[in-house]
Amino acid sequence: MDFEDIDQGFMSLVRNSLRIDNDTDTDLLTKIIVAARKNIAGQVEEDDLTFYDNNEEFDYAVVLLASHLYTNRSATSTSQLYEVPIALENLILSLKESYLVKISASNDSGDNSG
């Protein structure tokens, strides 16, 4: 996966989650999505980026984090700011577990001793 390659379908998904119905802030949303992808991968696995290809949990985690970052993007605000959604932490833990299972399975299939 190339974290900077954002197709229109994924951009539409993020826009829908934020209830943005026009093309405003495309550059900002692109940067936020890339940052969210890199942040999550940094917490899970940075070396094997193929793990994130067609990974719905990863995509959902990116949508959650990108939406949170976009909504809370101002350094100063008159509205209440919120912590990162707890669902994101659960998704990251689930992704870590899925990656460990993948690594374990590939190690088991390559182990012919015995």
Secondary structure per residue as TSV (DSSP state, phi and psi in degrees):
chain	resnum	aa	ss	phi	psi
A	1	M	-	360.0	134.7
A	2	D	-	-98.3	112.0
A	3	F	T	-60.0	-24.1
A	4	E	T	-90.2	-4.4
A	5	D	-	-92.4	100.6
A	6	I	-	-113.0	111.7
A	7	D	-	-78.6	164.8
A	8	Q	H	-62.4	-34.1
A	9	G	H	-62.6	-43.2
A	10	F	H	-70.5	-39.7
A	11	M	H	-61.1	-40.7
A	12	S	H	-63.4	-39.1
A	13	L	H	-60.7	-44.9
A	14	V	H	-66.1	-44.4
A	15	R	H	-59.7	-41.9
A	16	N	H	-64.5	-39.2
A	17	S	H	-65.1	-28.3
A	18	L	H	-94.8	-2.5
A	19	R	T	58.7	42.8
A	20	I	-	-100.5	119.7
A	21	D	-	-109.5	21.2
A	22	N	S	-140.0	-175.7
A	23	D	S	-95.6	20.5
A	24	T	T	-71.3	152.7
A	25	D	T	62.8	24.9
A	26	T	H	-59.1	-45.1
A	27	D	H	-63.2	-43.4
A	28	L	H	-64.4	-46.0
A	29	L	H	-61.0	-38.7
A	30	T	H	-60.9	-47.3
A	31	K	H	-63.7	-39.1
A	32	I	H	-66.9	-41.8
A	33	I	H	-63.5	-44.3
A	34	V	H	-61.8	-44.7
A	35	A	H	-62.5	-40.9
A	36	A	H	-64.2	-43.5
A	37	R	H	-60.7	-46.8
A	38	K	H	-65.6	-39.1
A	39	N	H	-62.4	-47.9
A	40	I	H	-66.8	-44.7
A	41	A	H	-61.8	-35.1
A	42	G	H	-64.6	-26.2
A	43	Q	H	-89.1	-17.4
A	44	V	H	-110.4	-67.9
A	45	E	-	-162.9	121.8
A	46	E	S	-100.9	-17.3
A	47	D	S	-88.0	-34.8
A	48	D	-	-106.0	83.1
A	49	L	G	-73.3	-13.5
A	50	T	G	-66.7	-20.9
A	51	F	G	-57.6	-28.6
A	52	Y	G	-90.3	-8.1
A	53	D	T	-65.6	128.1
A	54	N	T	51.3	39.7
A	55	N	-	-105.8	103.1
A	56	E	H	-64.9	-35.7
A	57	E	H	-62.6	-43.3
A	58	F	H	-62.2	-46.7
A	59	D	H	-59.6	-42.8
A	60	Y	H	-66.1	-40.5
A	61	A	H	-61.9	-40.2
A	62	V	H	-64.6	-42.6
A	63	V	H	-60.8	-45.3
A	64	L	H	-59.9	-49.2
A	65	L	H	-68.7	-42.0
A	66	A	H	-62.0	-42.1
A	67	S	H	-62.6	-42.8
A	68	H	H	-63.3	-45.7
A	69	L	H	-64.5	-39.9
A	70	Y	H	-66.6	-44.8
A	71	T	H	-66.1	-33.6
A	72	N	T	-110.1	37.6
A	73	R	-	-80.6	-18.2
A	74	S	-	-81.6	135.8
A	75	A	S	-70.9	-30.6
A	76	T	S	-124.8	140.6
A	77	S	-	-153.6	151.3
A	78	T	S	-91.6	-9.8
A	79	S	S	-97.3	161.3
A	80	Q	-	-71.2	134.3
A	81	L	-	-94.8	150.3
A	82	Y	-	-121.1	152.3
A	83	E	-	-68.1	163.9
A	84	V	-	-58.0	136.5
A	85	P	-	-55.7	138.2
A	86	I	H	-62.7	-26.4
A	87	A	H	-60.4	-32.0
A	88	L	H	-65.1	-42.7
A	89	E	H	-60.8	-42.5
A	90	N	H	-63.4	-40.6
A	91	L	H	-65.6	-39.8
A	92	I	H	-64.7	-42.4
A	93	L	H	-62.0	-40.7
A	94	S	H	-65.4	-40.2
A	95	L	H	-63.9	-40.8
A	96	K	H	-60.2	-44.7
A	97	E	H	-63.6	-44.4
A	98	S	H	-61.1	-39.4
A	99	Y	H	-66.8	-41.9
A	100	L	H	-63.1	-38.6
A	101	V	H	-63.9	-42.3
A	102	K	H	-61.4	-46.3
A	103	I	H	-63.6	-43.3
A	104	S	H	-62.0	-42.4
A	105	A	H	-65.7	-41.1
A	106	S	H	-70.4	-31.7
A	107	N	H	-69.3	-39.5
A	108	D	H	-66.0	-39.8
A	109	S	H	-71.2	-25.1
A	110	G	H	-89.2	-7.0
A	111	D	-	-95.7	104.7
A	112	N	-	-104.7	14.0
A	113	S	-	-77.7	151.7
A	114	G	-	116.7	360.0
